[in-house]
Amino acid sequence: MSAALAVTVVVLVLELVGASISGSLALAADAGHMAVDSTGLVVALIATVLMARPRDDRHTWGWERSEIIAAALQAGMLVIICLMVAWEAIQRLASPTPLDPLPMLAIGVIGLVANAVSLFILAGGRGDSLNMRAAFLEVANDALGSLAVIVAAILALTTGWHTGDAVASLFIAVLMAPRAVVLLRRSLRILMEETPEGLDLAMVRDHILSIPGVDDVHDLHVTTISTGNVSLTAHLTVAPEVDEPGSVLIVHALEDCVASHFPVPVTHSTVQIDSPQHRDHERLRH
C-alpha cells in the first residue's frame, strides 16, 4: 500500500500543477480525488498497523474497528469533494473557461498510467478488508477520472470545445458520489452495530429455537467488529430438566450452527444459559 501511496502523491502534485497551468477544472477535480486517495491510503496504512496490535484489558477487541472508522472518513471526504466539484462544474457550464489542452492531455496520460500501476499494486489485497477495498475502488475511479481528462483535452485540442472540461468534471463527481455514499452507509451500519448484511436474524433465532432443550432466546445481538469478524451474543432459556452437561451440548450446537450454517459465518459467540426464573428477573434495556 505504501508504494501505491507514493505513486498517488506524485500524480497529485503533477495534477495540481497541470490544473494551474491549463485552467482545467477536470484536472483540479481529479487532483482533489487524488488528495482524498492519498489521505485515505495514509489512514489505511495507519489502520492496518493498528489492527495488528494485540487486544488488552482496555481494548478488548484490539483496534480492529479502526478499519471501519478509516473507511467512513474516506467516504466523508469524497462526499465533500463531489459537492465542491459539481458546484464549480455547473458554474463553468454556464460560463465556459478557456483551457490550455496540451498540458492537460499530458498530465491526464501520466495520471492514467500511474493509476494503472497503483491498481496492480492494490489488486492482490482488495478482498482483505473494507479499508483495502475502499482504497482499491478509489484508485479505480481515479483511473476513469484520468480517462475523462484525456477525452476532454482531446476534444478541446481538436474541436475547440472547452466546455468538455466542465462535463468531464461532472463525470468525475458522478463517479465518486455513488461509491462514497455506499461506503459511508456500509461503514455507518457497522459502527451502529446493525445486523450484518446477508444475515437474517429471524432465521438465526428460529435455528436456535430448533435446538432440543431450548425454550426461548432473548437479548440476541449479531454485530460486525471488523471485516471477517462477526460476533453473536444471546441469552437462552432452557427447559428445567436440562442439566449442566446438557447445557454444554446446547452451547456447542449453537456455536457450530452460527459458525457454518449461514451465509455470514459468526466467528465469536457468547451464550448465557438462563432458567425461566432468571429470565423473568432480568432487567434488559433492549
C-alpha positions as CSV (number, residue, x, y, z in Angstrom):
1,M,0.0,0.0,0.0
2,S,2.9,2.4,0.7
3,A,4.0,2.0,-3.0
4,A,0.5,2.9,-4.2
5,L,0.6,6.0,-1.8
6,A,3.9,7.2,-3.3
7,V,2.5,6.9,-6.8
8,T,-0.7,8.7,-5.8
9,V,1.1,11.6,-4.2
10,V,3.4,12.2,-7.2
11,V,0.4,12.2,-9.6
12,L,-1.5,14.6,-7.2
13,V,1.3,17.1,-7.4
14,L,1.5,16.9,-11.1
15,E,-2.3,17.3,-11.5
16,L,-2.3,20.4,-9.2
17,V,0.5,22.0,-11.3
18,G,-1.3,21.0,-14.6
19,A,-4.6,22.4,-13.4
20,S,-2.9,25.7,-12.6
21,I,-1.2,25.9,-16.0
22,S,-4.1,24.7,-18.1
23,G,-7.0,26.1,-16.2
24,S,-8.7,22.7,-16.2
25,L,-11.4,22.0,-13.6
26,A,-11.3,18.3,-14.5
27,L,-7.6,18.1,-13.6
28,A,-8.3,20.0,-10.4
29,A,-11.3,17.7,-9.6
30,D,-9.1,14.6,-10.2
31,A,-6.4,16.2,-8.1
32,G,-9.0,16.6,-5.3
33,H,-9.9,13.0,-5.7
34,M,-6.2,12.1,-5.6
35,A,-5.9,14.2,-2.4
36,V,-8.6,12.1,-0.8
37,D,-7.0,9.0,-2.1
38,S,-3.6,10.0,-0.6
39,T,-5.3,10.8,2.8
40,G,-7.3,7.6,2.6
41,L,-4.2,5.5,1.9
42,V,-2.4,7.1,4.8
43,V,-5.4,6.4,7.0
44,A,-5.5,2.8,5.6
45,L,-1.8,2.3,6.4
46,I,-2.3,3.6,10.0
47,A,-5.4,1.4,10.4
48,T,-3.5,-1.7,9.1
49,V,-0.9,-1.1,11.7
50,L,-3.4,-0.5,14.5
51,M,-5.4,-3.6,13.5
52,A,-2.3,-5.7,14.1
53,R,-2.0,-4.5,17.7
54,P,-2.9,-7.1,20.3
55,R,-6.0,-6.7,22.4
56,D,-5.7,-5.7,26.1
57,D,-7.8,-5.0,29.1
58,R,-8.7,-1.6,27.8
59,H,-9.3,-2.5,24.1
60,T,-10.9,-6.0,24.4
61,W,-11.4,-6.2,20.6
62,G,-8.0,-4.7,20.0
63,W,-8.0,-2.0,17.3
64,E,-10.0,-3.8,14.7
65,R,-12.7,-1.2,14.4
66,S,-10.0,1.3,13.1
67,E,-10.5,0.0,9.6
68,I,-14.2,0.9,9.7
69,I,-13.5,4.4,11.0
70,A,-10.9,4.8,8.3
71,A,-13.4,3.8,5.6
72,A,-16.0,6.2,7.0
73,L,-13.5,9.1,6.9
74,Q,-12.6,8.4,3.3
75,A,-16.2,8.3,2.3
76,G,-17.0,11.6,4.1
77,M,-14.1,13.3,2.4
78,L,-15.3,12.0,-1.0
79,V,-18.8,13.4,-0.5
80,I,-17.4,16.9,0.3
81,I,-15.1,16.8,-2.8
82,C,-18.1,15.7,-5.0
83,L,-20.2,18.6,-3.9
84,M,-17.4,21.1,-4.5
85,V,-16.6,19.8,-7.9
86,A,-20.2,19.6,-9.0
87,W,-20.9,23.2,-7.9
88,E,-17.8,24.6,-9.8
89,A,-18.6,22.5,-12.9
90,I,-22.2,23.8,-13.1
91,Q,-20.8,27.3,-12.9
92,R,-18.4,26.6,-15.8
93,L,-21.1,25.1,-17.9
94,A,-22.9,28.4,-17.7
95,S,-19.7,30.4,-18.3
96,P,-17.0,28.3,-20.0
97,T,-13.3,29.0,-19.2
98,P,-10.6,28.8,-21.9
99,L,-8.2,25.9,-21.5
100,D,-4.6,25.0,-22.5
101,P,-5.3,21.4,-23.6
102,L,-1.7,20.2,-24.2
103,P,-0.5,20.1,-20.6
104,M,-4.0,18.9,-19.6
105,L,-3.6,15.9,-22.0
106,A,0.0,15.1,-21.0
107,I,-0.8,15.0,-17.3
108,G,-4.0,13.1,-17.9
109,V,-2.0,10.4,-19.7
110,I,0.6,10.3,-16.8
111,G,-2.3,10.0,-14.3
112,L,-3.9,7.1,-16.2
113,V,-0.6,5.2,-16.3
114,A,0.1,5.9,-12.6
115,N,-3.4,4.7,-11.6
116,A,-2.9,1.5,-13.6
117,V,0.3,0.9,-11.6
118,S,-1.5,1.6,-8.3
119,L,-4.3,-0.7,-9.3
120,F,-1.9,-3.5,-10.0
121,I,-0.2,-3.0,-6.6
122,L,-3.5,-3.0,-4.7
123,A,-5.3,-5.7,-6.6
124,G,-4.0,-8.6,-4.5
125,G,-5.3,-7.2,-1.2
126,R,-8.6,-5.7,-2.2
127,G,-10.6,-8.6,-0.6
128,D,-8.7,-8.5,2.7
129,S,-10.7,-5.7,4.4
130,L,-13.3,-3.0,3.9
131,N,-10.4,-0.5,4.1
132,M,-8.4,-2.1,1.4
133,R,-11.4,-2.5,-0.8
134,A,-12.1,1.2,-0.4
135,A,-8.5,2.1,-1.4
136,F,-8.7,-0.1,-4.5
137,L,-12.0,1.4,-5.6
138,E,-10.8,4.9,-5.1
139,V,-7.8,4.3,-7.4
140,A,-10.0,2.5,-9.9
141,N,-12.3,5.6,-10.1
142,D,-9.2,7.8,-10.3
143,A,-8.2,5.9,-13.5
144,L,-11.6,6.6,-15.0
145,G,-11.2,10.3,-14.0
146,S,-7.9,10.5,-15.7
147,L,-9.5,9.0,-18.8
148,A,-12.2,11.7,-18.7
149,V,-9.5,14.4,-18.5
150,I,-7.8,12.9,-21.6
151,V,-11.0,12.8,-23.6
152,A,-11.9,16.4,-22.6
153,A,-8.3,17.6,-23.5
154,I,-8.5,15.8,-26.9
155,L,-11.9,17.5,-27.6
156,A,-10.6,20.9,-26.7
157,L,-7.4,20.4,-28.8
158,T,-9.2,19.1,-31.9
159,T,-12.6,20.9,-31.9
160,G,-12.1,23.9,-29.6
161,W,-14.9,22.7,-27.3
162,H,-13.6,23.8,-23.9
163,T,-16.9,23.0,-22.2
164,G,-15.9,19.4,-22.3
165,D,-13.7,20.1,-19.3
166,A,-16.8,21.0,-17.1
167,V,-18.6,17.9,-18.4
168,A,-15.6,15.8,-17.5
169,S,-15.6,17.3,-14.0
170,L,-19.2,16.4,-13.5
171,F,-18.4,12.9,-14.8
172,I,-15.7,12.6,-12.1
173,A,-18.1,13.8,-9.4
174,V,-20.7,11.3,-10.6
175,L,-18.1,8.6,-10.5
176,M,-17.2,9.4,-6.9
177,A,-20.6,10.1,-5.4
178,P,-22.3,6.6,-5.5
179,R,-19.2,4.9,-4.2
180,A,-18.8,7.5,-1.4
181,V,-22.4,7.1,-0.4
182,V,-22.3,3.3,-0.4
183,L,-19.0,3.1,1.5
184,L,-20.3,5.7,4.1
185,R,-23.6,3.8,4.6
186,R,-21.8,0.5,5.0
187,S,-19.3,1.9,7.5
188,L,-22.1,3.6,9.5
189,R,-24.1,0.4,9.6
190,I,-21.2,-1.4,11.2
191,L,-20.5,1.5,13.6
192,M,-24.2,1.5,14.6
193,E,-23.9,-2.3,15.2
194,E,-26.6,-3.3,12.8
195,T,-27.1,-6.9,11.9
196,P,-24.6,-7.8,9.1
197,E,-25.8,-7.6,5.6
198,G,-26.7,-11.1,4.3
199,L,-27.6,-12.4,7.7
200,D,-31.3,-12.9,8.5
201,L,-31.6,-12.6,12.3
202,A,-35.1,-14.1,12.3
203,M,-33.7,-17.2,10.7
204,V,-30.9,-17.3,13.2
205,R,-33.5,-17.1,16.0
206,D,-35.5,-19.9,14.5
207,H,-32.4,-22.2,14.2
208,I,-31.5,-21.5,17.8
209,L,-35.1,-22.3,19.0
210,S,-34.9,-25.6,17.0
211,I,-32.0,-26.9,19.2
212,P,-33.5,-29.5,21.6
213,G,-33.9,-28.2,25.1
214,V,-34.0,-24.5,24.1
215,D,-37.4,-22.9,25.2
216,D,-36.6,-19.3,24.5
217,V,-33.9,-17.0,23.1
218,H,-33.7,-13.3,24.0
219,D,-31.1,-10.5,24.2
220,L,-29.9,-11.7,20.8
221,H,-27.3,-9.5,19.0
222,V,-25.2,-10.0,16.0
223,T,-22.7,-7.3,15.0
224,T,-19.7,-6.9,12.8
225,I,-16.5,-6.0,14.6
226,S,-14.3,-5.8,11.5
227,T,-14.1,-7.4,8.1
228,G,-14.5,-11.2,8.7
229,N,-15.0,-10.9,12.4
230,V,-18.7,-11.2,13.4
231,S,-19.9,-11.5,17.0
232,L,-23.1,-13.0,18.4
233,T,-24.4,-12.8,22.0
234,A,-27.6,-14.5,23.2
235,H,-29.4,-15.5,26.3
236,L,-31.0,-18.9,26.1
237,T,-33.8,-20.2,28.4
238,V,-33.6,-23.9,28.7
239,A,-36.1,-26.5,29.9
240,P,-35.9,-27.2,33.6
241,E,-34.9,-30.9,33.0
242,V,-31.7,-29.8,31.1
243,D,-28.7,-30.4,33.4
244,E,-25.2,-28.9,33.2
245,P,-23.8,-31.4,30.6
246,G,-27.0,-30.8,28.5
247,S,-26.4,-27.1,28.7
248,V,-22.9,-27.6,27.4
249,L,-24.2,-29.6,24.5
250,I,-26.7,-26.8,23.7
251,V,-23.9,-24.2,23.6
252,H,-21.8,-26.4,21.3
253,A,-24.7,-27.0,19.0
254,L,-25.4,-23.2,18.8
255,E,-21.8,-22.3,18.1
256,D,-21.5,-24.9,15.4
257,C,-24.7,-23.7,13.8
258,V,-24.0,-20.0,13.6
259,A,-20.4,-20.6,12.6
260,S,-21.2,-22.7,9.5
261,H,-24.9,-22.7,8.6
262,F,-25.5,-19.1,7.5
263,P,-24.1,-17.0,4.6
264,V,-22.3,-14.8,7.1
265,P,-20.3,-17.0,9.5
266,V,-20.2,-16.0,13.1
267,T,-16.6,-16.1,14.4
268,H,-17.2,-15.2,18.0
269,S,-20.2,-16.4,20.2
270,T,-21.1,-15.6,23.7
271,V,-24.0,-17.5,25.1
272,Q,-25.7,-17.3,28.5
273,I,-27.9,-20.1,29.7
274,D,-30.9,-18.9,31.8
275,S,-33.5,-20.7,33.8
276,P,-37.1,-19.4,33.4
277,Q,-36.8,-17.8,36.9
278,H,-33.7,-15.9,35.9
279,R,-35.2,-14.8,32.5
280,D,-38.1,-13.2,34.3
281,H,-35.8,-11.5,36.7
282,E,-33.6,-9.8,34.0
283,R,-33.8,-6.1,33.5
284,L,-32.8,-5.5,29.9
285,R,-32.9,-2.0,28.4
286,H,-33.3,-3.5,24.9
